[in-house]
Amino acid sequence: MSSNLENLYRQVIMDHYKNPYNKGLVQDPTYFTVHLHNPSCGDDMTVQLKEENGIIQDIRHQGTGCSICCSSASVMSITLKNHTKQEGLDTIQAYYKMLTNEAYDQNILKGDALAYHGVAQFPARIKCATLAWKAAEQALLHNKEE
């Protein structure tokens, strides 16, 4: 990867860390809430997901941790919003594959989520980059059972 692209990705990550989208939880029983903690580094994340008529209407997040963890929560919230549950699950799987250098459908995973491609070079940071995504996945799978 070129250093210019790496710098751009670093800027995207820092922008989401400093100015996160959809941060803050709501007191609304129509949201499904999942809380996850990464004991190896201390990242702590709560994700709320609201789904109506098979569409992810809103995703909120609140947590503490490193820049990769907190910024990826912001990116996750804008990446999955307004998708169907299945599209959301497919996008999450593509994100996981990207982080482990596996082949993934590039038609599914787009936008700021691609900024985390370089995390694959740092296996210890993959948990940081996936914490919020795993919480969203659990919320979607819970809702899928209903």
Residue pairs with C-beta under 8 A, 6 or more apart in sequence:
1 117
1 118
6 118
8 115
9 114
9 115
9 116
9 117
9 118
10 115
12 112
12 115
13 67
13 68
13 71
13 72
13 115
13 116
14 67
14 71
15 71
16 70
16 71
16 72
16 74
16 75
16 112
17 67
17 70
17 71
17 74
20 61
20 70
20 71
20 73
20 74
21 74
21 77
21 78
22 58
22 59
22 60
22 61
22 74
22 77
22 78
22 81
23 60
23 61
23 62
23 73
23 74
24 60
24 62
25 33
25 46
25 48
25 60
25 61
25 62
26 48
26 60
28 48
28 50
30 50
30 52
31 48
31 49
31 50
31 58
31 60
32 48
32 49
32 50
32 51
32 139
32 142
32 143
33 46
33 47
33 48
33 139
34 46
34 47
34 49
34 135
34 136
34 138
34 139
34 142
35 44
35 45
35 46
35 47
35 135
36 44
36 45
36 46
36 47
36 131
36 134
36 135
36 138
37 43
37 44
37 45
38 44
38 65
38 69
38 127
38 128
38 131
40 124
40 127
41 65
41 66
41 69
41 124
41 127
41 128
42 64
42 65
43 63
43 64
43 65
43 66
43 69
43 127
43 128
43 131
44 63
44 64
44 65
45 61
45 62
45 63
45 65
45 69
45 73
45 131
45 132
45 135
46 61
46 62
46 63
46 135
47 59
47 60
47 61
47 73
47 76
47 132
47 135
47 136
47 139
48 58
48 59
48 60
48 61
48 139
49 56
49 58
49 59
49 60
49 136
49 139
49 140
49 143
50 56
50 57
50 58
50 59
51 57
51 85
51 140
51 143
54 84
54 85
55 82
55 83
55 84
55 85
56 80
56 81
56 82
56 83
56 84
56 85
56 88
56 140
57 81
57 82
58 81
59 76
59 77
59 80
59 81
59 136
60 77
61 73
61 74
61 76
61 77
61 132
61 135
63 69
63 70
63 73
63 131
63 132
64 70
65 128
65 131
66 125
66 128
68 116
68 119
68 125
68 128
68 129
69 128
69 129
69 131
69 132
72 116
72 128
72 129
72 130
72 131
72 132
72 133
73 131
73 132
75 111
75 112
75 113
75 115
75 116
76 113
76 132
76 133
76 136
77 132
78 111
78 112
79 91
79 95
79 111
79 112
79 113
80 88
80 91
80 92
80 136
83 91
85 140
85 143
85 144
87 108
88 136
88 140
89 137
89 140
89 141
89 144
90 105
90 108
91 108
91 109
91 113
92 133
92 136
92 137
92 140
93 104
94 104
94 105
94 108
94 109
95 104
95 109
95 113
95 116
95 130
95 133
96 130
96 133
97 103
97 104
98 104
98 109
98 113
98 114
98 116
98 117
98 120
99 116
99 117
99 119
99 120
99 126
99 129
99 130
100 120
100 126
101 120
116 129
119 125
119 126
119 128
119 129
120 126
